[in-house]
Amino acid sequence: MYLCLVLVTSSLLATASCLRGVHPKEEKLFSGSQFTCRDGSQSFPISVVNDDYCDCDDGSDEPGTSACYNGFFFCHNKGFRGSSIASSRVDDGLCDCCDGSDEKPGKCSNNCAELGAHLLAAARRKRKEQAIGYQVRMGWSTDGKAAKAQRAKDMEVLKAEVDKKRTDMEERENYKNELEKPAIEAKEAAQAAFDKLEEEKKAVVNEENRLQAEAEYSRIDTNQDTNISPEELLNYGSGETAILSLDAINLLTESGDVDSVQLLQQLQDKIAADREAEENRVLKEERAKIRRAKKPKLKPAPEEVAPVESSQEEEEEEMWGEDGQRIVKHKPKEEAPQYEEEEDYDDVGEDDLDDDDEEDVKPVRNTLTYDAETQRLIDVYEEADKIYRGAKEEFDAAKKQLEDLEKIDNIDFGPDEEYYALYNQCFELREEKYIYRLCLFDRTEQDGTSLGKFEGWQQSYTKMKYSNGQHCWNGPNRSTVVEIECGPENEIVAASEPAKCEYAFVFKTPAACTRVQEEHELHDEL
């Protein structure tokens, strides 16, 4: 397009001249007899415009020539899209504008109509996809707003429930704490009394062991001179009633003298060991009795009397019924012996009892038992503690449920809640040797490596930022910028690493689709 001006001299009407490369928005700069540079620094007669000499520092006086290095030429490209190119590309022999206006007339063909048709077809396809996506978005927006309203109601209910459960839990805790001290003091007193009694019993047992050891020592000391000779000890060891083994006696006599103190200690240790072994044997028998009651023995069922073989006539008679019909007889199969429970378990030996059951058997000796009042205090406290722990679990569950709802409610799902439909959804793209993964409002990954956690929106809901991913060796923590575009389906269409450890995804979704352009708007744009 050329701006045609009528140049007037003092007495003569000049020929009309059309100016090349003028942008429609700047036509007013060239409408008078004087031209003022775009930056306002200088003014010249209109005749200096496009005279192939750069008069303005900003190059605005030469839009249609290549005289100014910093000028711009506007391609009108009727039927397509107008565009600006650097003035240096004007009349350079290359066709930059689809209408050929950047070169001399006849140099370039005008293919703007063809390009415009392709552009219009592509725009219509995009418009159709956008219309489909926009309808989906509107539905998502409706659902998202409804979900947000429901969350608000649920949170109000949960807040009241959490407050109620907190009060109940605190009351239970206070009651439990009131009962705890008396129960602990009673248990400690009972334990102290039990320990004292056990120590007294132990002292009695030790004294009995000592006295028995002294009696055994006196039996060895046949001459009753309080000293044991090797001969006396060896004679004692050869008898059947000796409680020390020959190996122990040989060790005591190998030096030629017998250490009386050592002998007396060994006798006492052996008596104590035998006493403990006997106690363990009794305890094991008592446990075995208890376990027998838990494991009834099975005994074979009574054997059936074998049937007497019938004669040939009886067999023939059995083969035919009274009605004349033949009876087919099958040989009975041998069955495995049947067993039935036996009520008498006295013959069950210890080998028949599993050692694994020993933990299920309560101890029968050296067991602390509480008096009735102490047991009552303990039982009351334990019941209160159980009720408190149940109340705390209910409070914690309600509190977590509220916190989860509040966490979701604090997420920005778009201006119309349209992105709520994508919450907790993940999408993947296999790009060359990697698999990229995007979980909306959560994280981005590359083959399981974290590329960032959701940080927030950027540039008016057109980009998502995911930051603080796995640390790069000798570099920063990984991060991702996800560019959101309109599309009829949810999909990652591109993934790249434009800078070290900085990733870029392109994600298409109906949630990004806005109102569709009218048909006349597409034509106006072209």
BAKEGU-533240 format. One record per residue (C-alpha): x, y, z. Coordinates in pm, whole numbers, m for minus. Example, Ala and Ser with C-alpha at 12.3 -4.5 7.8 and 13.67 -1.06 7.14 Angstrom:
// BAKEGU-533240
       X       Y       Z
    1230    m450     780
    1367    m106     714
END
This chain:
// BAKEGU-533240
       X       Y       Z
       0       0       0
     129     347     m84
      35     677      79
     m28     917    m204
      36    1287    m139
     m21    1586    m363
     285    1810    m359
     209    2175    m410
     463    2436    m516
     418    2811    m495
     246    2829    m834
     221    2486    m973
      41    2160    m882
     307    1884    m877
     256    1518    m967
     122    1276    m703
     378    1057    m527
     305     732    m333
     526     645     m32
     644     285      18
     678     100     347
     466     327     568
     291     149     858
     m84     229     866
     m52     352    1224
     211     610    1117
      39     750     808
     m42    1070     996
     335    1147    1019
     345    1176     639
      15    1361     581
     135    1723     573
     382    1931     377
     633    1897     659
     768    1572     799
     878    1545    1161
    1106    1258    1266
     941     999    1485
    1153    1099    1783
    1051    1468    1729
    1412    1583    1698
    1392    1740    1347
    1146    1849    1078
    1195    1845     703
     991    1914     389
     786    1609     293
    1002    1579     m17
    1291    1429     187
    1084    1117     260
    1211     811      71
    1476    1015    m114
    1730     741     m39
    1913     963     207
    1883     920     584
    1793    1258     737
    1645    1143    1075
    1863     980    1337
    1587     727    1404
    1559     638    1034
    1187     720    1020
    1218     936     702
    1320     637     486
    1053     366     538
    1067     262     171
    1441     256     107
    1749      94     259
    1920     426     328
    1880     406     710
    2030     111     897
    1774     140    1175
    1460     194     965
    1166     m42     912
     966    m128     602
     601    m234     641
     465    m511     418
      88    m463     380
      44    m821     248
    m323    m777     168
    m503   m1111     209
    m244   m1230     455
     m84   m1067     757
     101    m739     749
     456    m744     883
     756    m517     931
    1106    m594     806
    1440    m413     846
    1493    m139     588
    1821    m304     495
    1622    m581     326
    1445    m341      87
    1549    m380    m280
    1808    m643    m189
    1689    m880    m462
    1513   m1114    m214
    1137   m1128    m182
    1059   m1079     187
     697    m958     163
     441   m1196      19
     299    m906    m187
     649    m827    m327
     632    m463    m217
     987    m469     m73
    1133    m507    m423
    1096    m322    m754
     765    m376    m937
     763    m704   m1131
    1050    m853    m931
     833   m1067    m697
     499   m1241    m738
     213   m1178    m497
     123   m1502    m314
     m52   m1344     m14
    m392   m1483    m114
    m258   m1839    m117
     m80   m1796     217
    m392   m1634     359
    m606   m1928     252
    m371   m2173     427
    m363   m1953     734
    m741   m1924     737
    m780   m2302     708
    m535   m2357     995
    m712   m2092    1200
   m1045   m2262    1139
    m903   m2597    1251
    m761   m2436    1560
   m1091   m2256    1612
   m1277   m2588    1598
   m1040   m2746    1852
   m1068   m2440    2068
   m1447   m2459    2057
   m1438   m2822    2168
   m1188   m2742    2443
   m1384   m2438    2556
   m1696   m2648    2606
   m1495   m2893    2815
   m1344   m2606    3011
   m1687   m2463    3089
   m1796   m2802    3227
   m1477   m2829    3432
   m1530   m2478    3561
   m1882   m2564    3674
   m1758   m2879    3847
   m1463   m2696    4002
   m1679   m2422    4148
   m1923   m2680    4284
   m1632   m2872    4439
   m1496   m2555    4599
   m1839   m2471    4744
   m1870   m2825    4879
   m1521   m2806    5030
   m1620   m2488    5210
   m1921   m2663    5362
   m1720   m2972    5451
   m1448   m2763    5616
   m1702   m2583    5830
   m1842   m2916    5948
   m1494   m3056    6005
   m1380   m2748    6198
   m1668   m2793    6440
   m1597   m3166    6461
   m1226   m3108    6523
   m1305   m2860    6802
   m1546   m3106    6962
   m1300   m3396    6936
   m1018   m3179    7071
   m1226   m3093    7377
   m1319   m3459    7427
    m957   m3568    7387
    m832   m3307    7635
   m1094   m3410    7891
    m995   m3775    7849
    m628   m3683    7881
    m685   m3484    8200
    m883   m3770    8353
    m613   m4019    8253
    m340   m3798    8400
    m530   m3777    8729
    m532   m4157    8751
    m177   m4210    8632
      13   m4099    8944
    m179   m4319    9195
    m149   m4618    8960
     225   m4568    8912
     286   m4518    9284
      88   m4832    9367
     276   m5034    9103
     613   m4906    9222
     524   m4986    9584
     413   m5336    9486
     728   m5384    9279
     948   m5265    9564
     777   m5505    9807
     809   m5787    9554
    1178   m5713    9495
    1240   m5705    9869
    1065   m6036    9914
    1263   m6188    9629
    1586   m6065    9781
    1487   m6220   10114
    1403   m6548    9942
    1732   m6536    9760
    1917   m6476   10084
    1740   m6773   10243
    1826   m6993    9943
    2188   m6878    9949
    2208   m6956   10321
    2059   m7301   10262
    2310   m7361    9982
    2594   m7253   10209
    2484   m7481   10490
    2447   m7775   10249
    2791   m7701   10105
    2941   m7699   10456
    2768   m8027   10534
    2907   m8180   10214
    3250   m8041   10302
    3228   m8203   10644
    3137   m8534   10477
    3451   m8511   10263
    3665   m8425   10570
    3667   m8778   10709
    3920   m8701   10983
    3735   m8381   11073
    4050   m8169   11092
    3885   m7895   10874
    4151   m7949   10609
    4083   m8158   10300
    4366   m8373   10175
    4389   m8490    9813
    4329   m8845    9931
    4009   m8747   10112
    3879   m8563    9806
    3970   m8847    9569
    3803   m9099    9795
    3494   m8877    9804
    3493   m8853    9424
    3505   m9229    9382
    3180   m9267    9570
    2838   m9269    9405
    2697   m8985    9616
    2962   m8725    9518
    2807   m8412    9374
    3132   m8294    9210
    3252   m8449    8888
    3584   m8635    8863
    3712   m8366    8626
    3645   m8096    8885
    3806   m8305    9162
    4117   m8371    8948
    4158   m7999    8891
    4135   m7933    9261
    4398   m8198    9347
    4646   m8155    9061
    4865   m7910    9257
    4911   m8159    9546
    4718   m7946    9791
    4344   m7878    9809
    4229   m7517    9839
    3954   m7547   10099
    3799   m7211   10015
    3783   m7297    9645
    3638   m7640    9722
    3372   m7494    9948
    3278   m7241    9676
    3253   m7512    9410
    3032   m7719    9636
    2804   m7423    9698
    2791   m7339    9323
    2705   m7700    9236
    2429   m7716    9498
    2286   m7386    9368
    2298   m7514    9008
    2124   m7840    9102
    1857   m7650    9293
    1792   m7424    8991
    1781   m7722    8754
    1522   m7891    8975
    1312   m7575    8989
    1327   m7547    8611
    1222   m7910    8573
     921   m7855    8795
     835   m7537    8609
     861   m7716    8275
     626   m7990    8394
     374   m7733    8509
     391   m7559    8173
     350   m7892    7997
      32   m7958    8193
    m111   m7624    8087
     m22   m7683    7723
    m173   m8031    7726
    m507   m7872    7803
    m465   m7653    7494
    m371   m7939    7258
    m614   m8233    7269
    m465   m8557    7140
    m637   m8745    6859
    m691   m9119    6883
    m787   m9362    6606
   m1157   m9427    6562
   m1278   m9780    6650
   m1208  m10029    6372
   m1507  m10161    6184
   m1570  m10535    6182
   m1487  m10682    5843
   m1797  m10828    5668
   m1822  m11209    5636
   m1782  m11328    5279
   m2112  m11452    5137
   m2157  m11775    4952
   m2203  m11797    4576
   m2578  m11816    4614
   m2590  m11522    4849
   m2370  m11326    4611
   m2596  m11406    4319
   m2897  m11306    4523
   m2738  m10977    4611
   m2666  m10914    4242
   m3035  m10929    4143
   m3318  m10743    4304
   m3668  m10877    4369
   m3793  m10674    4071
   m3554  m10861    3840
   m3320  m10565    3792
   m2946  m10625    3815
   m2770  m10452    4101
   m2419  m10326    4021
   m2195  m10362    4323
   m1869  m10166    4357
   m1577  m10265    4569
   m1547  m10017    4853
   m1236   m9796    4845
    m989   m9815    5127
   m1031   m9508    5344
    m771   m9335    5555
    m804   m9406    5926
   m1036   m9165    6102
    m948   m8994    6424
   m1154   m8849    6700
   m1070   m8629    6994
    m958   m8801    7310
   m1049   m8654    7643
    m757   m8806    7833
    m435   m8610    7773
    m221   m8750    8049
     m13   m8958    7809
     101   m8656    7609
     477   m8625    7650
     682   m8309    7650
     817   m8397    7306
     462   m8369    7168
     444   m8005    7274
     581   m7724    7058
     838   m7495    7211
     669   m7206    7026
     376   m7229    7268
     594   m7163    7572
     545   m6787    7535
     168   m6837    7564
     205   m7003    7904
     196   m6768    8199
     488   m6796    8446
     409   m7003    8753
     682   m6870    8983
     863   m6545    9060
     565   m6352    8927
     459   m6016    9064
      92   m6011    9159
     m93   m5707    9285
    m332   m5677    9572
    m695   m5594    9489
    m664   m5219    9545
    m344   m5186    9339
    m493   m5392    9058
    m805   m5174    9066
    m597   m4856    9033
    m403   m5007    8743
    m716   m5130    8566
    m893   m4796    8602
    m589   m4610    8470
    m535   m4846    8176
    m901   m4820    8077
    m882   m4439    8094
    m563   m4445    7888
    m727   m4671    7630
   m1026   m4436    7603
    m792   m4137    7573
    m588   m4299    7295
    m909   m4377    7108
   m1023   m4014    7144
    m681   m3893    7025
    m694   m4117    6719
   m1036   m3978    6630
    m910   m3622    6678
    m598   m3682    6469
    m804   m3839    6189
   m1050   m3549    6180
    m768   m3294    6198
    m580   m3459    5909
    m899   m3471    5703
    m947   m3098    5762
    m584   m3020    5680
    m608   m3220    5356
    m917   m3022    5252
    m751   m2691    5344
    m443   m2787    5143
    m656   m2852    4835
    m859   m2537    4893
    m542   m2325    4901
    m438   m2439    4553
    m508   m2190    4273
    m706   m2392    4018
    m745   m2101    3776
    m972   m1797    3765
   m1281   m2014    3720
   m1161   m2330    3903
   m1129   m2494    3561
    m799   m2668    3646
    m946   m2853    3945
   m1033   m3138    3706
    m658   m3195    3655
    m568   m3215    4024
    m369   m3532    4104
    m359   m3633    3736
     m28   m3730    3575
      75   m3736    3209
     381   m3877    3033
     579   m3812    2716
     853   m4034    2575
    1108   m3803    2416
    1408   m3983    2265
    1560   m4185    2551
    1373   m4022    2840
    1023   m4043    2983
     897   m3709    3110
     616   m3699    3364
     393   m3411    3469
     165   m3439    3773
     m42   m3123    3781
      m5   m2914    4098
     244   m3167    4236
     569   m3250    4052
     762   m3301    3729
    1001   m3589    3662
    1246   m3732    3411
    1273   m4109    3441
    1187   m4082    3811
    1432   m3796    3876
    1259   m3498    4035
    1254   m3192    3810
    1067   m2980    4063
     770   m2939    4293
     477   m2715    4205
     550   m2356    4306
     274   m2158    4137
     140   m1989    3824
     321   m1741    3602
     208   m1493    3338
    m168   m1498    3398
    m220   m1875    3409
     m20   m1942    3091
     277   m2104    3265
     337   m2325    3569
     661   m2316    3768
     800   m2631    3931
    1113   m2571    4140
    1355   m2724    4391
    1393   m3058    4215
    1686   m3297    4254
    2020   m3120    4272
    2232   m3121    3957
    2595   m3221    3987
    2799   m2902    3980
    2482   m2707    3910
    2152   m2581    4056
    1847   m2773    4171
    1640   m2886    3876
    1335   m2681    3780
    1065   m2686    3512
     850   m2424    3340
     534   m2575    3191
     376   m2369    2913
       1   m2421    2903
    m176   m2417    2565
    m530   m2482    2448
    m600   m2828    2312
    m891   m3071    2286
    m703   m3333    2494
    m472   m3333    2797
    m122   m3414    2673
     244   m3318    2699
     342   m3226    2343
     705   m3121    2403
     980   m3149    2663
    1330   m3007    2646
    1624   m2878    2850
    1699   m2529    2713
    1954   m2462    2988
    2147   m2683    3227
    1901   m2844    3469
    1625   m2606    3355
    1348   m2791    3174
    1059   m2673    2958
     735   m2863    2895
     448   m2774    2665
     117   m2906    2793
    m209   m2883    2603
    m542   m2898    2784
    m904   m2789    2734
    m869   m2590    3057
    m660   m2333    2866
    m916   m2280    2588
   m1089   m1941    2583
   m1386   m1810    2389
   m1374   m1890    2018
   m1320   m1608    1767
   m1611   m1528    1541
   m1563   m1599    1171
   m1559   m1232    1077
   m1282   m1173    1332
   m1061   m1421    1147
   m1122   m1240     817
   m1057    m902     979
    m726   m1030    1111
    m624   m1127     756
END
